[in-house]
Structures are given as structure tokens and as C-alpha cells.
Amino acid sequence: MQPLVPHAVSQLRTARLARSSKPFLARGGPRGERCTGCRLVPSHCLCALRPVVPTQAGVCLLMADIEPLKPSNTGWLIADVVPDTFAFGWARTEVEPGLLALLADPQWQPYVVFPGEFVAPERVVTQVDCDAAGRKRPLFILLDATWPEARKMFRKSPYLERFPVLSLAPEQISRYKLRRSRRDDHFCTSEVASLCLDMAGEAHAAQTLDAYLDVFSHHYVQAKHQLPPDWNSDAHTRLHSLRAG
């Protein structure tokens, strides 16, 4: 198998590691060797299952400081699946020029994905305008962070204030099974991206990302408990079917 080309999140992780004064240790301490392509231990590697689905929509990840370093980060999965995924580290006092250039690119219509209850009503939209020919491509800006960090990022990023805020209704989000928060209305970044893609008419990419998250979660948990993955699980079968389609 040929080496995978590092995507935006992988590149951001490499840059973040280069700035570290000490090694980053994932929760639980040293775990030995990890695959550089999927961040799992080699026995549970997912690289051969990576599904790439070209889309009209794009995703821009604004990532809190250590998010690119976490093996469990699901923004990585989005970058695996969606070729036009961009990733930038967030800082309160400075903005990466590449991010500003992306937001100014006329091919894109950025949407900041955030709960509408925290936003002025005139900024909130609940649909993605992607039907008419010649329209700009939707670019979903996801704040990849814990909920307290995401609220801070939203408040302290004035360069996002000119864009509409896409608010996702709870009844839409509830179809995603995996829970990563004590609150039922908080979902991981990959789950939110799946819903955004579906709203943009990218049903195949949304379903593929959803299935890929389930497979990744299974491998991650099995590796944590030193158990082999079930390569014939329902999640694997669904992902294989979507990749074949």
C-alpha cells in the first residue's frame, strides 16, 4: 500500500508537534507505536479502509491548541474523507494568513456552524443554499474544541462575524448515535460535519463519514482494551458497501 499523502489536519499536527517543548502524551501515558496515517496502534490500523469522497462542499476546521494532537480527534476523519478540508490552529491574538485568504476566496460561501441560541437572529440560517447553478460552494467552518473552548473561539473571532451562522436543529442531530458528551445535544466534530454535508446535498459523503466514524470508534475502543477489531461488524459492512458504491 502506498503511503497516504498528509492531509490538512495531519500537517497541522506536525506543525504543532514541532512547536512543542516536550512530547505530547495522550491520555493514559505512552502507548507505544502509532500509525502516522490513522493514529491507531498498528494492529488496529484503518489506513486501508480510508474512504475519499470528492464533494462540492468544503470543511474548514478551526482547531483549539491541542486538538490536532489527540488520537481521538474526529476532525482527522473529516480530512480523510473530504478532500477539500482545511485546518488552522486558533489563537486569540493572531489569525493565520491562509485562513483569511480562504475566507476571502470567491469560490466559497462560508457558514459558521454554531448553535443559533447564542447568535443574533439575523445571522442565523437553517438551510444551505446550494441548489442553483453557478452558486458559490458551501464551506462549513467547524470550531473543533471542547464546548467551553468553542464558545470562546466564537466570541473572540471577529473575522467570522460577517458570515451566516448555520444552526443545526436537535431533531436533525439526534440521528447520530455516538455520544461524546454528558449532554445529549453535544456531538463530536465528525458527526456535525456529516449533517452539514447532508444538508448540502452530499448524502453519499455524509453517510460515508458517518460509517467511517463508527468504524474508527470501534477500532479505537478495541485497541484501548487490547481486543482485536471485528472486521465483519455491521459498521465495517456498511463502510465497505458505501466505498463500493
trRosetta pair geometry for C-beta under 8 A, 3 or more apart (Angstrom, degrees):
i j d omega theta_ij theta_ji phi_ij phi_ji
1 47 6.9 127 137 117 150 117
1 48 6.2 -100 -97 -93 156 88
3 37 7.6 -156 -159 -74 67 122
4 7 8.0 -38 149 -24 110 90
4 37 4.8 101 30 -130 130 118
4 47 6.1 -135 -28 -151 130 112
4 50 6.8 52 -105 30 142 167
6 10 3.9 -136 -160 104 88 131
6 11 5.3 116 136 -58 118 78
6 14 7.1 1 -164 -17 154 136
7 10 5.2 94 50 14 61 107
7 11 7.1 -121 106 -6 29 94
7 79 4.1 153 122 159 139 113
7 80 6.8 -150 7 -75 156 40
7 85 6.5 31 170 70 124 114
8 11 5.8 -57 -148 37 29 110
8 12 6.3 29 154 -19 65 106
8 61 7.4 149 110 37 125 112
8 79 5.3 -140 47 -127 85 130
8 85 5.4 -147 30 109 128 82
8 86 5.3 -164 -132 -137 164 29
8 87 3.9 146 135 13 106 98
9 12 5.5 -52 -146 37 34 112
9 13 6.3 40 152 -23 65 102
9 61 6.7 14 -83 57 100 154
9 63 7.6 114 -125 -56 89 153
9 68 6.0 -172 -171 -126 78 94
9 73 7.5 -169 -175 116 136 129
9 75 5.5 161 -104 118 141 97
9 76 4.8 -152 110 -101 151 62
9 78 7.8 106 -32 63 138 86
9 79 4.3 -160 4 -1 110 157
9 85 7.3 -26 -24 128 97 125
9 87 4.6 126 -80 -50 60 166
10 13 5.6 -51 -150 32 31 114
10 14 6.6 32 152 -19 63 103
10 36 7.8 78 -147 162 118 83
10 76 7.3 84 -57 -134 72 97
10 79 7.2 -164 -10 118 83 146
11 14 5.7 -51 -150 34 34 113
11 15 6.5 32 153 -16 65 105
11 87 7.4 150 61 63 89 116
12 15 5.7 -55 -148 39 33 111
12 16 6.2 34 153 -20 66 107
12 63 6.6 105 143 41 153 146
12 68 4.6 -133 111 -105 101 154
12 87 4.5 -99 -21 115 144 120
12 88 7.2 -153 -106 -101 133 17
12 89 6.2 162 -162 -46 114 88
13 16 5.7 -56 -146 37 30 111
13 17 6.3 31 155 -20 65 106
13 68 4.0 -157 -82 157 71 108
13 69 6.1 143 -139 -80 91 50
14 17 5.8 -54 -148 35 29 111
14 18 6.5 33 152 -24 62 105
15 18 5.6 -52 -151 30 33 115
15 19 6.9 25 153 -15 63 105
15 89 7.7 -127 96 -22 120 129
16 19 6.0 -60 -156 36 35 107
16 20 6.9 48 146 -41 65 99
16 65 7.6 142 -140 -180 125 61
16 66 7.6 147 172 -117 143 42
16 68 5.1 141 10 71 149 128
16 69 6.0 -118 110 -53 135 100
16 89 6.6 143 -81 -81 107 136
17 20 5.5 -42 -154 8 40 120
17 24 6.8 -99 -109 6 83 119
17 69 7.0 134 -70 -102 84 103
20 23 7.0 89 126 -104 138 19
20 24 6.0 -97 -123 -39 162 93
24 66 7.1 163 -136 -146 133 105
24 69 4.5 -66 154 -175 166 140
25 29 5.6 -13 175 -134 130 38
25 30 6.3 -65 -133 -60 108 58
26 29 7.9 -38 73 50 60 10
26 31 6.6 -29 59 -3 118 123
26 69 7.8 -163 -79 142 79 85
26 70 6.7 111 -120 -140 96 54
26 71 5.1 -1 -108 1 152 112
26 72 7.9 127 -153 -9 122 89
28 31 6.6 47 100 -66 114 106
31 34 6.9 57 85 -59 110 104
31 41 6.8 -106 142 -75 113 109
32 41 6.8 42 83 -121 108 108
33 41 6.8 93 87 -141 69 71
33 42 6.2 5 107 -21 115 109
34 39 5.5 1 166 -162 128 44
34 40 6.5 164 -153 89 87 11
34 41 6.1 -66 -107 -85 62 45
34 42 7.8 -172 -142 -39 23 66
34 71 6.7 -111 -143 -108 153 126
35 38 5.0 17 91 44 126 81
35 39 6.6 -67 71 -17 76 12
35 40 5.6 2 29 60 112 64
35 41 7.3 88 -11 163 87 7
35 42 5.7 126 -59 -90 95 59
35 45 4.7 103 -51 -112 157 103
35 47 6.4 -134 166 -32 145 117
36 39 7.8 33 -139 -72 19 52
37 45 7.3 53 66 -158 109 106
37 46 8.0 -148 110 70 99 70
37 47 4.2 38 107 -94 143 122
37 50 7.6 -92 160 -48 115 141
38 45 5.8 132 42 -153 132 64
38 46 4.3 154 -141 48 161 93
38 47 5.3 -136 -26 -57 116 74
38 50 7.5 -144 -80 -69 110 108
38 76 7.9 129 -146 141 47 132
38 80 8.0 40 -107 -92 82 141
38 216 7.7 -149 -171 -122 111 100
39 71 4.3 178 156 -137 121 79
39 76 6.8 14 -3 149 134 173
40 44 4.5 -101 159 93 129 98
40 45 5.7 178 77 -94 109 40
40 46 6.1 87 15 -6 140 94
40 71 7.3 120 -78 -173 47 117
40 219 5.7 -20 -123 137 157 120
40 220 6.6 -115 -103 -89 108 64
40 223 5.8 -173 -162 -39 98 164
41 44 5.3 60 62 27 81 100
41 45 7.7 -103 98 -52 39 70
41 223 5.0 163 23 -153 112 129
42 45 5.4 -9 -153 -40 42 114
43 223 7.2 150 76 -111 96 97
43 228 7.4 -91 155 -115 115 73
44 219 4.4 144 174 -172 110 99
44 220 7.6 150 139 -73 144 30
44 222 6.3 164 -115 85 134 105
44 223 4.3 -97 3 -69 160 116
44 229 5.5 118 -131 -31 89 119
45 48 7.2 76 118 1 99 90
46 49 5.1 -67 -172 48 75 109
46 50 6.7 103 131 -59 86 74
46 215 6.8 127 -130 127 125 110
46 216 6.2 -14 -74 -98 169 75
46 219 5.8 -162 -62 26 110 170
47 50 5.7 -19 -158 -22 42 115
49 212 7.6 164 131 -125 105 87
49 215 6.4 -112 133 139 152 155
49 236 7.8 -82 -125 -134 146 83
49 239 6.4 35 -177 134 117 139
49 243 7.7 -121 -163 -54 67 155
50 80 5.1 -118 -148 -172 103 113
50 81 7.9 -147 -174 -74 74 58
50 212 7.9 55 -134 -137 44 129
51 80 7.5 69 54 134 54 101
51 81 5.8 15 87 -116 82 87
51 208 5.0 -125 113 -178 146 122
51 212 5.9 -132 31 -75 112 126
51 239 6.7 -146 -32 -170 135 94
51 242 6.8 14 -136 106 163 105
51 243 4.9 -124 -106 -94 114 98
52 80 7.3 -114 -83 157 70 59
52 81 6.5 -180 -115 -146 36 35
52 83 6.3 58 -167 -60 105 92
53 81 5.6 -1 24 179 97 86
53 82 6.9 -30 68 -88 83 53
53 202 7.8 123 130 180 124 110
53 204 6.2 -167 -155 117 139 97
53 205 4.2 178 110 -103 138 83
53 208 5.2 136 -35 54 145 156
53 209 7.8 -104 31 -43 134 86
54 83 5.8 -7 -107 10 65 128
55 58 7.4 168 92 -70 106 44
55 82 5.6 -34 22 -135 130 92
55 83 7.4 172 26 32 77 83
55 84 6.8 -118 67 34 89 106
55 197 6.7 -68 -136 -138 154 111
55 200 7.8 69 178 102 119 131
55 202 4.9 22 -137 -128 117 143
55 205 4.9 7 -78 -58 123 164
56 130 7.2 132 106 -168 132 126
56 137 5.5 -146 164 -131 78 102
56 138 7.6 65 116 31 90 82
56 200 7.2 -155 78 151 99 118
56 201 7.8 0 47 77 127 106
56 202 6.9 -156 38 -75 83 111
57 82 7.6 -54 94 -146 84 131
57 84 7.6 -174 113 74 39 122
57 128 8.0 -6 -101 178 129 153
57 130 7.4 -35 -73 -113 99 154
57 137 6.4 177 -104 177 35 90
57 138 4.7 -19 -120 72 95 96
57 139 7.3 171 -167 -84 68 34
57 140 6.7 29 174 -11 116 103
57 196 7.3 179 164 134 152 95
57 197 5.9 -172 67 -117 146 70
57 200 4.3 62 -63 125 141 164
57 202 5.5 -101 19 -26 121 143
57 205 7.8 -166 51 74 109 155
58 82 7.1 143 -137 158 45 123
58 84 3.7 -76 -110 125 99 116
58 85 6.9 -177 -167 -79 75 36
58 86 7.0 33 165 -3 118 99
58 108 6.6 -59 44 -115 130 116
58 137 6.3 63 -3 133 99 121
58 138 7.3 -177 33 98 64 53
58 139 4.6 -13 71 -113 102 78
58 140 7.3 -173 94 22 50 69
59 78 5.4 -82 95 164 164 130
59 79 7.9 -125 79 -73 123 60
59 82 5.4 80 9 92 117 153
59 84 7.2 129 22 105 63 71
59 85 4.7 -7 66 -116 101 80
59 86 7.2 -175 96 29 54 65
59 139 7.4 174 -87 -162 15 61
59 140 5.2 -22 -113 65 68 96
59 142 6.4 -5 -168 3 99 117
59 193 5.7 11 -113 -133 144 119
59 196 7.6 115 -99 90 99 141
60 85 7.8 174 -81 -160 30 51
60 86 4.7 -12 -115 67 73 106
60 87 7.8 174 -163 -78 49 33
60 88 7.4 -1 -177 10 92 105
60 99 7.6 110 -170 -138 127 86
60 102 6.4 145 -108 132 133 143
60 103 7.9 65 -124 -73 174 80
60 110 7.1 -24 21 -125 141 105
60 139 5.7 38 -15 168 111 104
60 140 6.9 -178 27 86 72 44
60 141 4.7 -22 73 -104 109 68
60 142 7.1 162 81 21 53 68
61 75 4.7 92 -131 -157 152 131
61 78 7.0 142 -59 74 125 139
61 79 7.6 -64 -4 -54 140 105
61 85 6.8 25 -11 -179 107 96
61 86 6.9 -173 25 92 70 52
61 87 4.4 -8 64 -111 111 77
61 88 7.1 166 89 27 63 59
61 142 5.5 -24 -108 68 64 98
61 144 4.9 13 -165 -16 102 132
61 189 7.3 51 -123 -177 111 144
62 88 5.8 -21 -112 71 61 93
62 90 4.7 64 172 -65 96 115
62 99 7.6 65 -97 -132 95 140
62 141 6.5 27 -12 -176 109 93
62 142 7.1 -174 26 87 73 46
62 143 5.3 -25 70 -111 106 59
62 144 6.5 169 76 19 45 80
62 145 8.0 -36 106 -23 81 111
62 153 6.3 154 121 178 128 140
62 157 7.4 6 -167 -102 166 158
63 67 4.3 -136 -171 68 100 130
63 68 5.6 76 140 -43 156 89
63 75 6.4 -136 -92 53 115 172
63 87 6.0 17 -14 -168 125 96
63 88 6.9 168 20 82 84 39
63 89 5.7 -52 72 -106 91 49
63 90 6.3 -177 68 -4 34 91
63 144 4.4 -21 -104 71 71 117
63 145 7.1 151 -157 -60 41 82
64 67 4.8 99 58 -24 77 114
64 90 6.0 -34 -90 48 41 115
64 144 6.7 -135 7 99 77 66
64 145 3.6 97 -27 -108 124 105
64 146 7.1 -27 9 13 166 72
64 149 4.7 9 -92 160 145 148
64 150 7.8 -86 -47 -64 119 61
64 153 7.1 -110 -77 -57 87 133
65 89 6.7 52 -112 -160 46 109
65 90 7.6 -93 -52 63 57 74
65 91 7.9 72 -81 -84 91 76
66 69 4.9 -58 -169 40 72 118
66 70 6.5 82 136 -40 87 93
67 70 5.9 -49 -152 14 38 114
67 73 5.3 111 177 -116 75 133
67 75 6.7 49 152 17 120 136
67 144 5.1 133 168 126 162 104
67 145 6.2 -94 -58 -89 136 58
68 73 6.7 -91 -114 43 22 175
68 75 7.8 -66 -93 75 63 128
68 76 8.0 116 -140 -68 60 97
68 87 7.2 110 -92 161 117 137
68 89 7.3 -66 -10 -84 129 94
69 73 7.8 104 60 -22 31 136
70 73 4.3 115 75 -40 98 96
71 220 7.5 157 132 -131 103 111
72 220 6.4 96 -108 -161 82 150
73 76 5.3 95 97 -11 94 104
73 144 7.2 57 -161 173 108 125
73 189 7.7 3 -175 32 73 133
74 77 5.0 -30 -166 21 67 118
74 78 7.1 75 141 -20 71 90
74 188 4.6 67 25 154 150 124
74 189 5.0 169 80 57 98 89
74 190 3.6 -94 157 -17 122 113
74 191 7.6 23 127 -10 158 71
74 213 6.3 31 -146 -122 125 105
74 216 7.5 139 -117 97 86 149
75 78 5.5 -45 -159 28 45 115
75 79 6.7 42 147 -15 69 102
75 87 6.8 111 151 -110 127 120
75 142 7.3 -179 -109 97 104 129
75 144 4.5 2 -61 -123 139 152
75 189 4.9 -14 -67 103 77 152
75 190 7.2 -144 -70 -58 29 77
76 79 5.8 -59 -155 39 34 110
76 80 6.5 43 146 -27 66 102
77 80 5.3 -45 -151 27 37 119
77 81 6.5 20 157 -9 67 107
77 190 4.8 11 71 -104 127 135
77 209 6.7 117 138 -155 105 85
77 212 5.7 160 -167 120 114 116
77 213 5.8 99 149 -85 166 74
77 216 5.9 -99 -91 -21 130 164
78 81 6.2 -68 -151 42 29 99
78 82 5.6 -20 174 24 72 114
78 85 5.4 146 127 -119 92 144
78 142 7.8 159 -44 37 175 154
78 189 6.8 -80 -23 129 132 103
78 190 5.7 -157 -50 -109 89 74
78 193 4.7 -25 -106 129 125 178
78 209 6.7 31 -105 -139 61 131
79 82 6.9 -63 -109 58 23 79
79 85 4.1 -146 -105 94 65 147
79 87 6.6 -29 -77 -38 135 125
80 212 7.0 -165 91 169 130 151
81 205 6.5 131 151 -161 116 86
81 208 6.0 158 -146 112 129 110
81 209 4.8 -160 63 -88 172 89
81 212 6.0 -170 -67 23 126 163
82 85 4.7 104 88 -49 99 104
82 193 7.5 -122 -11 172 143 130
82 197 7.5 -142 -84 -89 130 132
82 205 6.5 69 -88 -170 90 131
82 209 7.4 0 -36 -77 98 129
86 98 7.9 -160 -169 142 122 109
86 99 7.8 149 142 -106 127 67
86 102 5.8 146 153 -124 174 160
88 96 5.0 -147 -151 36 121 140
88 98 6.7 -176 -95 85 119 103
88 99 4.5 18 -80 -73 172 118
89 96 7.1 101 52 -39 73 130
90 143 7.7 26 -51 -142 157 83
90 145 7.5 -53 37 -56 142 133
90 153 5.3 -4 171 -126 160 119
90 157 7.4 -58 -146 -82 115 123
91 94 5.1 5 89 53 126 79
91 95 7.6 -153 61 -74 86 38
92 152 7.9 -53 -86 154 113 106
92 156 5.1 -22 -132 144 92 141
95 99 5.9 -109 176 68 91 125
95 100 5.9 85 130 -47 122 107
95 157 8.0 110 -96 -142 116 83
95 159 6.0 73 -117 -5 162 151
96 99 4.5 92 70 -2 92 104
96 100 7.4 -169 94 -3 52 83
97 100 5.7 -58 -151 39 39 110
97 101 6.2 40 152 -21 71 106
98 101 5.6 -53 -145 37 32 113
98 102 6.4 36 154 -22 64 104
99 102 5.7 -53 -150 33 31 112
99 103 6.4 27 154 -15 65 107
99 159 7.8 97 122 107 110 150
100 103 5.8 -55 -146 38 32 110
100 104 6.3 22 156 -12 65 112
100 159 6.5 -82 -102 -160 88 151
101 104 5.9 -66 -147 44 29 106
101 105 6.7 51 150 -49 64 92
102 105 5.6 -34 -155 -3 34 118
102 108 7.1 14 170 24 72 159
102 139 7.6 174 158 -169 101 157
103 108 7.6 -98 -132 87 29 132
103 110 5.7 -10 -134 -39 79 152
103 159 6.7 118 72 154 170 110
103 163 7.7 -98 -154 -54 110 133
105 108 5.1 57 83 13 99 107
106 136 7.2 -118 164 -110 55 116
107 136 6.3 145 167 -146 32 83
107 137 5.7 9 151 20 85 109
108 136 5.9 60 154 173 10 113
108 137 5.6 -47 -107 71 55 87
108 138 7.7 41 -158 176 72 10
108 139 4.0 17 -165 -24 120 133
109 129 7.2 -59 118 67 165 99
109 135 7.3 -31 -17 162 140 91
109 136 3.8 122 -34 95 97 124
109 137 6.8 177 18 76 80 33
109 138 5.6 -40 70 -103 96 49
109 139 6.5 165 71 16 39 83
110 139 4.6 -40 -96 77 61 108
110 140 8.0 150 -154 -88 58 13
110 141 5.6 32 -168 -29 105 116
110 160 8.0 -117 135 -136 138 77
110 163 4.6 -52 98 -129 105 145
111 125 7.2 -90 -133 61 114 123
111 128 6.8 -78 -39 -110 160 92
111 138 6.2 -7 -2 -162 118 97
111 139 6.9 161 18 77 69 52
111 140 5.5 -24 66 -109 100 58
111 141 6.6 -169 85 17 44 83
111 163 6.6 -170 -111 162 24 114
111 164 5.7 -31 -122 82 76 92
111 165 7.3 112 -173 -137 73 17
111 166 4.2 40 167 -25 124 120
111 196 7.7 176 83 -146 130 120
112 141 4.8 -32 -105 68 58 120
112 154 7.5 120 170 -127 132 95
112 160 5.2 84 -82 -178 141 119
112 163 5.2 118 -18 96 99 118
112 164 7.2 -173 28 97 80 40
112 165 4.9 -38 76 -108 98 68
112 166 6.9 171 76 18 40 76
113 140 5.5 26 -34 -170 122 96
113 141 6.4 -179 8 74 78 56
113 142 5.4 -9 48 -95 125 67
113 143 7.7 -152 72 6 80 78
113 165 7.6 135 -107 -165 14 64
113 166 5.0 -31 -101 70 66 104
113 168 7.0 25 -163 -25 99 110
113 192 6.1 131 142 165 146 124
113 196 6.1 -67 -89 -81 143 132
114 118 6.7 -82 150 64 109 115
114 119 6.4 111 99 -47 114 128
114 143 7.0 42 -85 6 100 124
114 150 7.7 178 -118 159 98 111
114 154 5.6 105 -122 -113 152 141
114 165 5.2 -57 53 -158 99 112
114 166 7.6 103 25 61 55 56
114 167 7.0 -41 86 -92 50 70
115 118 5.4 71 84 9 93 102
115 119 7.5 171 100 -5 51 101
115 167 6.0 61 -156 -135 31 95
115 168 7.7 -66 -96 43 59 74
116 119 5.4 -78 -148 45 46 110
116 121 7.7 56 177 -114 106 55
116 124 4.1 63 -134 -130 113 137
116 126 7.6 -32 -50 -74 148 90
116 165 6.4 146 -100 112 69 117
116 167 3.1 -17 -37 -90 104 158
117 167 7.8 121 -13 -140 59 136
118 151 7.1 -112 -159 -127 162 96
118 154 7.2 64 118 113 134 153
119 123 5.2 -100 163 73 117 119
119 124 5.5 136 92 -66 122 96
119 165 4.7 -106 -147 57 172 166
119 167 7.3 -147 36 -67 131 118
120 123 5.1 79 71 4 86 106
120 124 7.7 -162 92 -21 45 90
121 124 5.7 -58 -152 21 41 116
123 164 5.9 172 -177 -136 66 50
123 165 4.8 52 132 8 104 105
124 164 7.5 103 -138 -170 9 84
124 165 5.3 -40 -100 74 56 100
124 167 5.1 0 -155 -10 106 127
125 128 7.9 111 127 -78 125 41
125 164 4.7 18 -1 171 122 133
125 165 6.9 152 22 72 73 46
125 166 5.7 -36 76 -99 90 60
125 167 7.3 156 69 16 37 80
126 166 7.4 121 -109 -154 25 64
126 167 5.8 -42 -91 65 76 86
126 169 6.8 42 -149 -39 118 102
127 199 6.9 -161 -145 -174 49 111
128 138 5.2 1 -165 -96 121 155
128 166 7.0 13 -75 -116 86 135
128 196 7.5 101 -60 -165 142 70
128 199 4.8 114 1 131 120 100
128 200 4.7 -59 110 -88 160 69
128 201 7.9 -133 86 -7 123 82
129 132 7.6 -12 171 18 90 99
129 135 6.3 -137 131 -165 90 150
129 138 7.8 149 60 -76 56 107
130 135 6.2 -164 -131 92 39 138
130 137 7.8 43 -126 -140 106 40
130 138 5.4 -57 -77 -25 122 117
130 200 5.1 61 0 -154 164 74
130 201 5.8 -144 97 10 127 119
131 135 7.4 61 56 4 40 149
131 201 7.7 132 -85 -48 65 145
132 135 4.9 100 73 -38 86 116
138 196 7.9 -161 135 169 132 100
138 200 4.9 -134 48 -116 147 129
140 166 7.1 -58 -126 38 90 149
140 193 6.7 150 97 -123 145 72
140 196 4.4 61 -107 168 159 154
140 197 7.9 -92 -5 -57 150 62
140 200 7.8 -113 -44 -38 117 137
141 160 6.8 -163 117 -127 162 119
141 163 7.2 75 12 104 139 159
142 189 5.6 106 155 -152 138 100
142 192 6.1 140 -126 98 123 128
142 193 6.3 -47 -58 -71 155 92
142 196 7.8 -125 -67 -12 111 156
143 149 7.8 -173 156 113 109 83
143 150 4.2 120 115 -138 128 92
143 153 4.9 159 -147 86 127 139
143 154 6.3 -70 -57 -57 161 87
144 189 4.8 14 -115 -94 89 152
145 149 3.5 -115 162 99 127 120
145 150 4.5 169 70 -60 106 74
145 153 6.1 137 16 -13 154 139
146 149 4.6 87 54 12 78 107
146 150 6.8 -144 91 -11 35 89
147 150 5.6 -52 -140 34 31 113
147 151 6.6 32 160 -20 63 102
147 181 7.3 70 -31 -125 125 142
147 186 5.9 -62 -65 -124 129 134
148 151 6.0 -53 -151 33 31 110
148 152 6.7 30 152 -16 63 106
149 152 5.7 -58 -154 38 34 112
149 153 6.2 36 151 -21 69 107
150 153 5.5 -52 -145 36 33 114
150 154 6.3 36 155 -22 65 104
151 154 5.8 -52 -148 34 31 112
151 155 6.5 26 156 -15 64 107
152 155 5.9 -60 -148 38 30 107
152 156 6.0 -8 167 10 67 119
153 156 6.5 -77 -134 53 21 89
153 157 5.8 20 169 -28 64 122
154 157 6.4 -63 -137 28 19 109
154 160 7.4 -90 -143 82 57 147
157 160 4.5 35 117 6 110 117
157 161 7.8 173 105 -36 67 76
158 161 5.4 -26 -163 -10 53 122
159 162 7.9 -45 -179 15 40 99
160 163 5.7 -63 -170 33 63 113
166 196 7.0 85 117 -117 152 101
166 199 7.8 147 -169 98 134 159
168 172 5.7 -118 -176 76 86 125
168 173 5.4 86 138 -55 121 108
168 192 6.9 -146 -13 -139 161 87
168 195 5.9 62 -134 123 138 145
168 196 7.8 -81 -78 -68 123 75
169 172 4.6 90 66 2 85 105
169 173 7.2 -168 90 -6 44 87
170 173 5.7 -61 -145 40 35 108
170 174 6.2 47 158 -40 69 103
170 185 5.6 -50 -116 -117 107 109
171 174 5.8 -39 -145 15 32 120
172 175 7.1 -51 177 7 39 105
172 195 6.1 103 141 -153 109 128
173 176 6.2 -49 -180 23 61 110
173 185 7.0 83 86 -146 145 64
173 187 5.9 -153 -173 -15 119 146
173 191 7.4 72 -156 144 89 113
173 192 7.7 -11 -120 -99 110 67
173 195 6.2 -36 -99 -76 66 161
174 184 7.8 23 -112 158 89 108
176 187 5.9 66 87 -140 141 142
176 191 4.3 97 -176 -153 162 118
176 194 6.9 128 -92 69 125 134
176 195 7.2 -81 -37 -51 126 108
176 210 7.0 -130 -115 -130 92 108
177 214 7.6 41 57 -95 123 109
178 187 7.7 99 85 -148 80 88
178 188 6.7 -27 106 13 118 121
178 191 6.5 -149 61 -69 102 129
178 213 6.5 -123 8 139 151 118
178 214 7.1 -161 -47 -92 122 68
178 217 6.0 -148 -114 -78 142 165
179 184 6.9 -49 -120 -119 124 57
179 187 7.6 -79 -120 -107 49 68
180 186 7.3 -100 75 118 73 93
180 187 7.0 88 33 -153 97 36
180 188 4.6 61 18 -57 146 101
181 184 7.9 -156 84 -61 97 14
181 186 3.5 -19 51 86 165 123
181 187 7.3 -97 11 -64 118 26
182 186 7.9 28 51 42 49 130
183 186 4.6 75 75 1 101 108
187 191 4.1 -94 161 84 121 139
187 192 5.8 147 91 -50 110 83
188 191 5.1 97 60 5 73 104
188 192 7.4 -143 99 -4 38 89
188 213 7.5 160 81 -152 131 134
189 192 5.8 -58 -152 37 35 110
189 193 6.3 35 152 -20 68 106
190 193 5.6 -53 -147 36 33 113
190 194 6.5 40 153 -25 64 101
190 209 6.2 -159 -174 167 93 106
190 212 7.9 -121 -172 87 137 96
190 213 4.7 157 123 -92 141 127
191 194 5.7 -49 -153 28 32 114
191 195 6.9 28 152 -14 63 103
191 210 7.5 67 -117 -111 61 79
191 213 6.8 129 -65 -169 70 175
192 195 5.9 -57 -155 36 35 109
192 196 6.4 36 149 -20 67 107
193 196 5.5 -54 -146 37 35 114
193 197 6.3 36 156 -20 67 104
193 209 6.3 -96 102 157 106 158
194 197 5.9 -56 -150 35 29 111
194 198 6.5 30 152 -19 63 107
194 206 4.6 102 -169 -158 70 76
194 207 7.7 106 -157 -61 109 21
194 209 4.7 -160 -90 89 92 116
194 210 4.7 91 -139 -63 152 88
194 213 7.4 -82 -45 -8 136 138
195 198 5.6 -54 -150 35 33 114
195 199 6.4 34 152 -19 66 105
195 206 7.1 95 -74 -145 17 122
196 199 5.7 -55 -150 36 32 111
196 200 6.5 23 153 -13 65 109
197 200 5.7 -62 -149 41 33 108
197 202 4.0 -74 -180 77 88 118
197 203 7.9 165 129 -75 91 18
197 205 4.9 -110 178 96 143 108
197 206 4.1 -178 90 -72 109 88
197 209 6.7 110 24 17 153 140
198 201 7.9 76 -180 -46 30 11
198 202 6.7 -92 -74 67 27 67
198 203 5.8 58 -126 -103 74 59
198 206 3.9 65 -58 -101 84 171
202 205 4.2 -23 158 40 110 119
202 206 5.8 125 101 -28 80 91
203 206 5.6 -58 -146 37 30 113
203 207 6.2 25 160 -15 67 107
204 207 6.0 -56 -146 39 28 107
204 208 6.2 29 155 -20 64 110
204 242 7.0 155 -165 -161 79 98
204 245 7.1 -141 -138 108 118 115
205 208 5.7 -56 -144 38 30 112
205 209 6.2 29 158 -18 65 107
206 209 6.0 -57 -148 37 27 107
206 210 6.3 29 153 -20 62 109
207 210 5.5 -54 -148 36 32 116
207 211 6.3 29 155 -16 66 106
207 242 5.8 -163 115 -115 104 137
208 211 5.9 -56 -147 39 30 107
208 212 6.1 32 154 -21 65 110
208 239 7.3 87 -148 -136 65 70
208 242 4.6 177 -95 147 80 139
208 243 7.2 107 -131 -68 113 63
209 212 5.5 -53 -142 38 31 114
209 213 6.4 38 155 -24 63 102
210 213 5.9 -52 -154 30 28 113
210 214 6.9 27 149 -17 61 103
211 214 5.6 -53 -154 33 36 112
211 215 6.5 33 151 -16 68 104
211 235 6.2 159 -163 -164 73 71
211 238 4.5 -145 -126 113 127 108
211 239 4.2 173 140 -79 120 75
211 242 5.6 162 31 10 154 146
212 215 5.7 -53 -147 38 34 110
212 216 6.2 36 153 -19 66 107
212 239 6.0 109 -76 -120 57 122
213 216 5.7 -54 -144 39 30 112
213 217 6.1 32 156 -21 65 107
214 217 5.8 -54 -146 35 28 112
214 218 6.5 31 154 -20 62 105
214 235 3.8 -145 123 -132 116 126
214 238 7.4 28 64 62 142 131
214 239 7.6 -157 65 -49 100 111
215 218 5.7 -54 -151 34 31 113
215 219 6.5 26 154 -14 65 106
215 233 7.8 159 -110 71 74 121
215 235 4.8 177 -71 139 67 115
215 236 5.8 102 -111 -82 111 62
215 239 5.2 -11 -38 -32 140 154
216 219 5.9 -59 -149 40 30 107
216 220 6.0 31 155 -23 67 110
217 220 5.7 -55 -143 36 29 113
217 221 6.3 23 160 -14 65 108
218 221 6.2 -60 -147 39 26 104
218 222 6.1 22 158 -16 64 112
218 229 6.2 93 129 -141 100 99
218 230 7.1 -81 172 42 133 87
218 233 6.2 -156 -150 55 166 167
218 235 5.7 172 -19 56 142 151
218 236 7.9 -90 66 -44 155 90
219 222 5.8 -58 -142 41 28 110
219 223 6.1 28 159 -19 65 108
219 229 4.9 -13 -104 -92 74 136
220 223 6.0 -58 -150 36 25 109
220 224 6.4 29 151 -24 61 107
221 224 5.5 -52 -149 32 33 117
221 225 6.5 10 159 0 66 108
222 225 6.2 -70 -148 49 29 95
222 227 4.5 -99 -158 80 79 89
222 228 6.5 -34 171 112 130 15
222 229 4.8 154 68 -83 162 63
222 230 7.7 -173 -85 -5 150 72
223 226 7.3 29 -172 -80 34 34
223 227 7.9 -102 -58 50 20 59
223 229 7.8 -9 -46 -54 79 96
229 233 7.8 -87 171 -9 82 124
230 233 4.2 92 100 -50 110 100
230 236 7.2 -145 109 -5 71 133
231 236 5.6 141 -175 -141 42 170
232 236 6.3 -101 -116 70 9 136
232 237 7.0 37 -170 -54 52 99
233 236 4.8 99 55 7 76 101
233 237 7.0 -138 98 -5 41 88
234 237 5.6 -55 -147 37 32 113
234 238 6.2 33 155 -20 66 106
235 238 5.9 -55 -148 36 29 110
235 239 6.4 27 155 -17 64 107
236 239 5.8 -57 -147 38 30 110
236 240 6.2 31 155 -20 66 106
237 240 5.8 -54 -147 36 29 111
237 241 6.4 31 154 -20 63 107
238 241 5.7 -55 -150 35 31 113
238 242 6.4 27 155 -16 65 107
239 242 5.8 -57 -148 38 32 109
239 243 6.2 31 155 -19 66 107
240 243 5.8 -56 -146 38 30 110
240 244 6.2 30 155 -20 64 108
241 244 5.8 -57 -148 36 28 111
241 245 6.4 25 154 -19 63 109
242 245 5.7 -56 -147 36 32 111
